[in-house]
């Protein structure tokens, strides 16, 4: 008998475990598959509200922060939050 959630278990997992990389920081989270990605990132205090911010998977594909995490990210995946550089200060 396979352990729940193992590679040989035929049932879909109810959660997605992933790593979110924001600059040099990493956050490890487990989310229900139906949770909206943007809501989860905001709850984890990941700043994504700047329109120039990108959320990418490990292959560099842009993810839709309005869609459910389970429709876009496989269990054990990594997300990369790319934020725009701050504007240079003029003196």
C-alpha positions as CSV (number, residue, x, y, z in Angstrom):
1,X,0.0,0.0,0.0
2,X,1.4,3.4,-1.0
3,X,1.7,6.2,1.5
4,X,-0.8,9.1,1.0
5,X,0.7,11.7,-1.3
6,X,3.5,9.4,-2.5
7,X,4.5,9.1,-6.2
8,X,2.6,5.7,-6.3
9,X,-0.5,7.0,-4.6
10,X,-3.2,7.6,-7.4
11,X,-5.2,10.1,-5.4
12,X,-4.6,13.8,-6.1
13,X,-3.1,15.7,-3.2
14,X,-5.3,18.2,-1.5
15,X,-2.3,20.6,-0.9
16,X,0.5,22.0,-3.0
17,X,3.8,22.5,-1.2
18,X,6.1,25.1,-2.7
19,X,9.0,27.5,-2.2
20,X,8.5,31.2,-2.9
21,X,11.7,33.1,-3.6
22,X,11.6,36.8,-3.1
23,X,15.1,38.3,-3.7
24,X,17.4,36.5,-1.3
25,X,14.5,35.3,0.9
26,X,12.7,32.0,0.6
27,X,9.4,31.1,2.1
28,X,8.1,27.5,2.3
29,X,4.4,27.2,2.2
30,X,1.7,24.5,1.8
31,X,-1.6,25.7,0.2
32,X,-4.9,24.1,-0.6
33,X,-5.1,23.5,-4.4
34,X,-8.1,25.9,-4.7
35,X,-6.5,28.9,-3.0
36,X,-6.0,31.9,-5.3
37,X,-2.2,32.4,-5.8
38,X,-2.3,36.2,-5.3
39,X,-4.3,35.9,-2.0
40,X,-1.9,33.3,-0.7
41,X,1.2,35.4,-1.5
42,X,-0.4,38.5,0.1
43,X,-1.2,36.5,3.2
44,X,2.5,35.4,3.3
45,X,3.4,39.1,3.1
46,X,4.9,38.8,-0.3
47,X,4.7,42.2,-2.0
48,X,3.0,41.6,-5.4
49,X,0.7,44.6,-5.8
50,X,3.1,46.6,-8.0
51,X,1.9,46.1,-11.6
52,X,5.5,45.5,-12.7
53,X,5.9,42.6,-10.3
54,X,6.1,39.2,-12.0
55,X,5.4,35.8,-10.4
56,X,7.2,33.1,-12.4
57,X,7.6,29.3,-12.1
58,X,11.0,27.6,-12.3
59,X,10.8,27.4,-16.1
60,X,10.3,31.2,-16.3
61,X,6.6,31.0,-17.2
62,X,4.5,33.8,-15.9
63,X,1.8,32.7,-13.4
64,X,-1.6,34.2,-13.1
65,X,-2.0,35.5,-9.5
66,X,-5.8,35.5,-10.0
67,X,-6.0,31.8,-10.6
68,X,-5.9,28.8,-8.2
69,X,-2.4,27.6,-7.2
70,X,-3.3,24.0,-8.0
71,X,-4.0,24.8,-11.6
72,X,-0.6,26.3,-12.2
73,X,2.0,24.8,-9.8
74,X,2.9,21.2,-9.2
75,X,3.6,19.9,-5.7
76,X,7.1,20.7,-4.7
77,X,7.4,23.6,-7.2
78,X,9.3,26.9,-6.8
79,X,7.9,30.3,-7.5
80,X,10.0,33.4,-8.1
81,X,8.7,36.8,-7.4
82,X,10.5,39.4,-9.5
83,X,10.0,43.0,-8.4
84,X,11.1,46.1,-10.2
85,X,14.3,47.8,-9.1
86,X,13.7,51.0,-7.1
87,X,14.1,54.2,-9.0
88,X,17.4,55.9,-8.5
89,X,17.3,58.9,-6.2
90,X,18.2,62.2,-7.8
91,X,20.2,64.6,-5.7
